[in-house]
């Protein structure tokens, strides 16, 4: 029987994640990697991507992003990473805003633009609501981090119609 990957997926650092990756690429199938790294969730429905976003771990996010580009299709990246939600309908974007992680939000935005996101995905990122009806803007405001709030506002102004901003 082969030995399992080291570390806990929910609490891994980028160093641990690198060790897991080195082990996994030689020992498991593409489908198993996708299921563990990008689809597997904790009790709250959060993937490794969600957790790293929430904790502001941009180094881990960068590794996950690089692997996703290598292993996933554009649709999988858009639906599982960029707009995939947890049990409370929060995306990684919501979780980063909620935690006041402006650097993480910046990276998520850059990656979303890199994948040539559609209007639907932009709307989901900027004005999509969680189960309580809160947008990333609401969560950024609640975090008390003015830099995070400013970034979300600037992106909304650049990418949404006036009525979309006012109505959310």
ChimeraX attribute file (.defattr): number of C-alpha atoms within 10 A of each C-alpha:
attribute: neighborCount
match mode: 1-to-1
recipient: residues
	/A:1	3
	/A:2	5
	/A:3	7
	/A:4	11
	/A:5	17
	/A:6	14
	/A:7	13
	/A:8	11
	/A:9	19
	/A:10	15
	/A:11	13
	/A:12	17
	/A:13	16
	/A:14	18
	/A:15	12
	/A:16	17
	/A:17	22
	/A:18	15
	/A:19	14
	/A:20	19
	/A:21	20
	/A:22	12
	/A:23	15
	/A:24	17
	/A:25	12
	/A:26	8
	/A:27	15
	/A:28	13
	/A:29	11
	/A:30	12
	/A:31	10
	/A:32	15
	/A:33	18
	/A:34	16
	/A:35	13
	/A:36	13
	/A:37	20
	/A:38	23
	/A:39	17
	/A:40	15
	/A:41	20
	/A:42	13
	/A:43	8
	/A:44	9
	/A:45	16
	/A:46	24
	/A:47	26
	/A:48	25
	/A:49	25
	/A:50	27
	/A:51	22
	/A:52	26
	/A:53	27
	/A:54	24
	/A:55	15
	/A:56	21
	/A:57	18
	/A:58	21
	/A:59	14
	/A:60	22
	/A:61	21
	/A:62	17
	/A:63	15
	/A:64	22
	/A:65	19
	/A:66	11
	/A:67	16
	/A:68	19
	/A:69	13
	/A:70	9
	/A:71	15
	/A:72	16
	/A:73	11
	/A:74	14
	/A:75	12
	/A:76	17
	/A:77	19
	/A:78	18
	/A:79	13
	/A:80	18
	/A:81	24
	/A:82	25
	/A:83	23
	/A:84	23
	/A:85	21
	/A:86	20
	/A:87	14
	/A:88	13
	/A:89	18
	/A:90	26
	/A:91	29
	/A:92	29
	/A:93	31
	/A:94	31
	/A:95	25
	/A:96	30
	/A:97	31
	/A:98	24
	/A:99	21
	/A:100	25
	/A:101	23
	/A:102	21
	/A:103	17
	/A:104	26
	/A:105	24
	/A:106	17
	/A:107	15
	/A:108	23
	/A:109	18
	/A:110	11
	/A:111	15
	/A:112	20
	/A:113	12
	/A:114	9
	/A:115	14
	/A:116	11
	/A:117	15
	/A:118	12
	/A:119	11
	/A:120	10
	/A:121	17
	/A:122	20
	/A:123	16
	/A:124	19
	/A:125	25
	/A:126	23
	/A:127	23
	/A:128	22
	/A:129	21
	/A:130	18
	/A:131	11
	/A:132	9
	/A:133	11
	/A:134	17
	/A:135	24
	/A:136	28
	/A:137	26
	/A:138	18
	/A:139	22
	/A:140	28
	/A:141	19
	/A:142	15
	/A:143	17
	/A:144	14
	/A:145	17
	/A:146	14
	/A:147	15
	/A:148	26
	/A:149	22
	/A:150	15
	/A:151	19
	/A:152	25
	/A:153	16
	/A:154	10
	/A:155	13
	/A:156	20
	/A:157	14
	/A:158	9
	/A:159	14
	/A:160	15
	/A:161	10
	/A:162	11
	/A:163	8
	/A:164	14
	/A:165	16
	/A:166	7
	/A:167	7
	/A:168	14
